[in-house]
Amino acid sequence: MLKSESIAALAKAIALSQLHVENALKSSTNPHFKSKYADLAEILNTVRPVFSANGIAIVQTPTFESGVASVETMLCHESGEFISSVCSSPVSKQDAQGIGSAITYLRRYSLAAMCGIAQEDDDGQHAVQEPQTQRQAPSRKLSNAEREMGVADMKGAPDEAALKQVWADYHAMAKNIGDRESCEFFTDCAKECKAAFQ
């Protein structure tokens, strides 16, 4: 998040605004998921009059680069103070319609988050769905040092119960970052260590 050197006046104005902003109505229907959600227009209609009355302008600037759509949402106060945040997502259908849907979704999502209002999020998968292979790609892989630490901890487990807990911890760590190779590595290591107790 970026912000001006001081946000004292802006923070006060946001606090006053949030006293009067209600959650956005779920007035739109997602035909793909057959669910209700608050669209961008509904969220703007909900927050803009109240924020404007308290001297806050909403500015959103979209960009698209290397298959990723981004939207910077900025809340600007009449004092010159501001806060801003960027929300990004890969776009699977990289034509005008796909990019437009992703940007609209990001505008809605980030605006609701920055203004502190709740809204149904069911249409998000339709707007910015990634290809299956992209979703499964690991965010990173565990280093050799991290793997060796897991091996040492498993070998140092005093009994099967402790071994199982150590395996679960390292397996979860690898799973959380999408590193399937390390998940399998820790499982194989746990099997070898378990054999020592039998």
TAWO-V940812 format. One record per backbone hydrogen bond with DSSP energy under -0.5 kcal/mol. CO is the residue of the C=O (numbers start at 1). NH is the residue of the N-H. E is the energy in kcal/mol with one decimal. If there is no record, write none. Layout:
<<CO:NH:E> <CO:NH:E>>
This chain:
<<2:84:-2.9> <7:11:-3.3> <8:12:-1.8> <9:13:-2.2> <10:14:-2.8> <11:15:-2.4> <12:16:-2.2> <13:17:-2.3> <14:18:-2.7> <15:19:-0.7> <16:19:-0.6> <16:20:-0.5> <17:20:-1.7> <17:21:-1.2> <25:27:-1.6> <28:37:-2.5> <29:31:-0.8> <30:34:-1.9> <30:35:-1.1> <35:30:-3.2> <37:28:-2.5> <37:39:-0.6> <39:43:-2.0> <40:44:-2.8> <41:45:-2.7> <42:46:-1.5> <43:47:-2.5> <44:48:-2.6> <47:51:-2.8> <48:52:-2.8> <49:53:-1.8> <50:54:-0.8> <51:54:-0.8> <51:56:-2.7> <52:55:-1.9> <55:57:-0.5> <55:78:-1.7> <57:59:-0.5> <57:76:-2.7> <59:74:-3.2> <61:72:-2.5> <63:70:-2.8> <65:68:-1.7> <67:91:-2.4> <68:65:-2.4> <69:89:-2.3> <70:63:-2.7> <71:73:-0.6> <71:87:-2.4> <72:61:-2.3> <72:74:-0.5> <73:85:-2.0> <74:59:-2.6> <74:76:-0.6> <75:83:-1.6> <76:57:-3.2> <77:80:-2.4> <81:77:-3.2> <82:4:-2.4> <83:75:-2.7> <84:2:-2.4> <85:73:-2.8> <87:71:-2.3> <89:69:-2.5> <92:94:-1.1> <93:95:-1.7> <95:99:-2.9> <96:100:-2.3> <97:101:-2.5> <98:102:-2.1> <99:103:-2.5> <100:104:-2.5> <101:105:-2.5> <102:106:-2.6> <103:107:-2.6> <104:108:-2.3> <105:109:-2.9> <106:110:-2.7> <107:111:-2.2> <108:112:-2.3> <109:113:-2.0> <110:114:-2.7> <111:115:-2.0> <112:116:-0.7> <112:117:-2.4> <113:116:-0.7> <118:24:-1.0> <121:124:-1.5> <123:127:-1.7> <124:128:-2.3> <125:129:-0.9> <129:92:-0.6> <131:135:-2.2> <132:136:-1.4> <133:137:-0.5> <134:137:-1.0> <143:147:-2.2> <144:148:-2.8> <145:149:-1.9> <146:150:-1.7> <147:151:-2.3> <148:152:-2.5> <149:153:-2.4> <150:154:-2.3> <151:155:-2.7> <152:156:-1.6> <154:157:-1.2> <159:163:-2.4> <160:164:-2.8> <161:165:-1.8> <162:166:-2.5> <163:167:-2.9> <164:168:-2.3> <165:169:-2.1> <166:170:-2.2> <167:171:-3.0> <168:172:-2.3> <169:173:-1.8> <170:174:-2.1> <171:175:-2.6> <172:176:-2.5> <173:177:-0.7> <174:177:-0.6> <174:179:-2.6> <175:178:-1.4> <177:139:-2.0> <177:140:-0.9> <178:180:-1.3> <179:183:-1.6> <180:184:-2.4> <181:185:-2.0> <182:186:-2.7> <183:187:-1.9> <184:188:-2.5> <185:189:-2.2> <186:190:-2.3> <187:191:-1.9> <188:192:-1.9> <189:193:-2.4> <190:194:-2.5> <191:195:-1.6> <192:196:-0.7> <193:196:-0.8> <194:197:-1.5> <195:198:-1.1>>
